[in-house]
Amino acid sequence: MSYVKRFSTFLFLSLLILFLSSSAIAEQLTVDEIIDKMKENQVEYVNSKTQAEMEIIDKNGKSESREMIMYQKEEDDKISILMRFLSPKNVEGVTLLSSESGDKIYLYMPAYQKPRRIAGSSKKDSFMGTDFSYEDLGMDYQSDEYLKELKEETETQFLIEVLPVGEDISYSKFMLSVRKEQFYMEKVEFYNLEGQHTKTLEIQEIEIDKNNKITPVKIEITDVENNHKTILNIKNIEYELSLPADFFSLRTMQKPKL
């Protein structure tokens, strides 16, 4: 092969590699674009009602099942939750109200017949023996106020580091594992203020509706330090209910029936 032909071949291959590299770079998503795609794939709603079964499993494998109902509203980027246990008898009627994305949390226990506010120092405590803390229940890991950085990209996942900013919470960071194929949050690792990995939340099953919107239907959260876990199995979800303006209130949580 002549020098001219060799040079032409080399030049062609170089330009091809450069083109392919540029295309690959162009296709890479920023962390904000990934989060936006996740939000696009979530069901859009103002309020919802969820019926679920909760299973709590201790380190010895002993389990306890609970039936629960949860109402949720999202307004002005703030989440309000009203959750009540329906069974068994030892927790029946226990109701939690979390408003303004966990800024205000109240717990109502029928035996005391009066809601009590959960103090800021107690928000990191376990909610009724589960592996969810009080602050976990109203937390939005995708919040625009949090700092985010894409740490790693594999064939199947994006790994995003999330740093809470301007909030008094008991975590230094979260690590989100986002499934590439459907763009949903597959796993969250929680790190305490000392930087230790303390809990893991995994979405183990999802449902995809006719509009390609994703709903988690099986969620497992594990306390990795104490080998304790809580599994949430979603039985039914209703959207856009007709709820009174004051539904998410102390008055509602004291009612015998929601």
C-alpha positions in Angstrom: 0.0 0.0 0.0 1.4 3.4 -0.9 2.1 6.1 1.6 -0.8 8.2 0.3 -3.2 5.3 0.7 -1.9 4.5 4.2 -2.3 8.1 5.2 -5.8 8.3 3.8 -6.8 5.1 5.6 -5.3 6.5 8.9 -7.0 9.8 8.4 -10.4 8.1 7.8 -10.1 5.9 10.8 -9.0 8.9 13.0 -12.0 10.9 11.9 -14.3 7.9 12.4 -13.1 7.4 16.0 -13.4 11.1 16.6 -17.0 11.1 15.3 -18.0 8.1 17.4 -16.4 9.6 20.5 -18.2 12.9 19.9 -21.5 11.1 19.5 -20.9 9.1 22.7 -20.2 12.3 24.6 -23.2 14.0 23.1 -25.4 11.2 24.3 -24.2 11.4 27.9 -26.8 12.8 30.3 -26.2 15.3 33.1 -27.4 14.5 36.6 -30.2 17.1 36.2 -31.4 15.5 33.0 -31.4 12.1 34.7 -33.5 13.4 37.6 -35.9 15.1 35.1 -36.4 11.8 33.2 -37.1 10.1 36.5 -39.8 12.7 37.3 -41.3 12.4 33.8 -41.7 8.6 34.4 -43.5 9.1 37.7 -47.3 9.2 37.9 -48.4 12.8 38.2 -51.1 13.5 40.9 -52.1 16.0 43.5 -53.3 13.4 46.1 -53.4 9.6 46.5 -54.7 6.8 48.7 -52.6 3.7 49.2 -53.5 0.4 50.8 -50.6 -1.7 51.7 -49.3 -4.6 53.8 -46.2 -4.1 55.9 -44.0 -6.9 57.0 -41.3 -6.3 59.7 -38.6 -8.9 60.0 -36.1 -9.0 62.9 -32.5 -10.3 62.8 -33.8 -13.8 63.9 -36.2 -14.0 61.0 -39.3 -13.4 63.2 -41.9 -11.4 61.3 -44.9 -9.3 62.0 -47.5 -8.2 59.4 -49.4 -5.0 59.5 -52.2 -3.6 57.3 -52.1 0.1 56.7 -53.6 2.9 54.7 -51.8 6.1 53.6 -53.0 9.4 52.0 -50.5 11.6 50.3 -50.7 15.1 48.8 -48.0 17.1 47.0 -48.5 20.8 46.7 -46.0 23.6 46.0 -43.2 21.0 46.1 -44.2 20.0 49.7 -45.4 16.5 50.6 -48.1 15.8 53.3 -48.7 12.3 54.5 -51.5 10.8 56.7 -50.8 7.2 57.6 -52.8 4.8 59.8 -52.3 1.2 60.9 -55.4 -0.9 60.5 -54.1 -4.1 62.1 -53.0 -6.0 64.2 -54.7 -4.9 67.4 -51.5 -3.7 69.1 -51.1 -0.9 66.5 -54.7 -0.5 65.3 -55.6 3.2 65.0 -52.0 4.5 65.4 -51.8 7.5 63.0 -49.0 9.6 61.7 -49.3 13.0 60.1 -46.3 14.4 58.3 -46.7 17.9 56.7 -44.5 20.2 54.7 -42.1 17.4 53.7 -41.5 16.3 57.3 -41.0 19.7 58.8 -43.9 19.0 61.2 -44.6 15.4 62.3 -47.3 14.3 64.7 -48.2 10.8 66.1 -51.6 9.9 67.4 -52.1 6.8 69.6 -55.7 5.9 70.5 -54.7 5.0 74.1 -53.6 8.6 74.8 -56.4 10.2 72.7 -54.2 13.2 71.8 -51.7 13.8 69.0 -48.1 14.6 70.1 -45.6 16.4 68.0 -42.4 14.5 67.2 -39.5 16.7 68.3 -36.6 17.4 65.9 -34.3 15.4 68.0 -36.6 12.3 67.7 -37.2 12.4 64.0 -34.3 10.0 63.4 -36.0 7.4 65.7 -37.7 4.3 64.3 -41.4 4.8 63.4 -43.3 2.2 65.4 -40.6 -0.5 65.2 -40.2 -0.3 61.5 -36.9 0.5 59.6 -38.4 3.9 58.5 -37.5 6.8 60.7 -40.0 9.6 61.1 -38.0 11.8 58.8 -37.7 9.1 56.1 -41.5 9.1 55.5 -41.6 12.6 54.2 -38.2 12.8 52.5 -37.8 13.7 48.8 -34.4 12.3 47.6 -34.9 14.1 44.3 -35.4 17.5 45.9 -34.2 20.4 43.7 -32.6 21.9 46.8 -30.2 19.0 47.3 -26.8 19.0 45.6 -26.4 16.1 43.2 -23.4 14.6 41.3 -23.3 11.7 38.9 -20.6 9.4 40.4 -20.7 6.4 38.1 -22.4 5.0 35.0 -22.6 1.3 34.2 -24.4 -0.5 31.4 -27.6 -0.7 33.5 -27.4 2.1 36.1 -26.6 5.7 37.0 -25.1 6.2 40.5 -25.9 9.6 41.9 -24.6 11.2 45.1 -27.2 13.4 46.8 -26.1 15.8 49.6 -28.8 17.4 51.7 -28.4 21.1 52.0 -29.9 23.6 54.5 -31.8 20.9 56.4 -31.4 19.5 59.9 -31.6 15.8 59.1 -29.6 12.8 60.3 -28.0 11.9 57.0 -24.8 13.2 55.4 -25.7 11.8 52.0 -27.7 9.4 49.9 -26.5 7.3 47.0 -29.2 6.8 44.4 -29.0 3.9 41.9 -31.2 4.8 38.9 -32.2 2.1 36.4 -31.3 3.2 32.9 -33.9 1.3 31.0 -36.9 2.8 32.7 -35.4 5.7 34.6 -36.6 5.0 38.1 -34.9 5.0 41.5 -34.0 1.4 42.1 -32.0 1.8 45.3 -31.1 4.4 47.9 -28.2 4.0 50.4 -28.4 6.1 53.5 -25.2 7.4 55.2 -25.2 8.9 58.7 -23.5 12.1 59.8 -20.3 10.1 60.4 -20.3 8.8 56.8 -21.3 5.2 57.6 -23.7 3.3 55.4 -26.6 2.6 57.8 -29.7 1.7 55.7 -30.6 0.6 52.2 -34.0 1.1 50.5 -34.7 -1.1 47.4 -37.6 -0.9 45.0 -38.0 -4.6 44.2 -41.1 -4.6 42.0 -42.7 -1.9 39.8 -45.8 -1.5 37.6 -45.8 0.4 34.4 -49.2 1.8 33.2 -50.4 2.4 29.7 -48.8 5.8 29.7 -45.4 4.3 30.7 -45.6 5.8 34.1 -43.9 3.8 36.9 -45.4 2.9 40.3 -43.3 1.0 42.9 -45.4 -1.9 44.3 -42.8 -3.6 46.5 -40.3 -1.7 48.6 -37.8 -3.1 51.1 -35.8 -1.1 53.6 -33.0 -2.7 55.6 -31.1 -1.6 58.6 -27.7 -2.9 57.7 -26.3 -2.4 61.2 -28.9 -4.4 63.0 -29.9 -6.9 60.2 -33.5 -5.8 60.5 -35.9 -5.1 57.5 -39.3 -3.8 56.6 -41.1 -4.8 53.4 -43.9 -2.8 52.0 -46.3 -4.5 49.6 -48.6 -2.1 47.8 -52.1 -3.6 47.2 -54.0 -0.7 45.7 -53.5 3.0 44.8 -56.2 5.5 44.0 -55.4 9.0 42.6 -57.0 12.4 42.5 -59.5 11.8 45.4 -62.0 14.4 46.5 -60.5 15.3 49.9 -61.5 18.2 52.2 -59.1 21.2 52.3 -58.3 20.4 55.9 -57.9 16.7 55.5 -54.2 16.6 56.4 -54.8 18.0 59.9 -54.7 17.1 63.6 -58.5 16.9 63.6 -58.6 14.3 60.9 -55.9 12.0 62.4 -58.1 11.7 65.6 -61.2 10.5 63.7 -62.1 6.8 64.2 -62.3 6.3 60.5 -60.4 8.1 57.7 
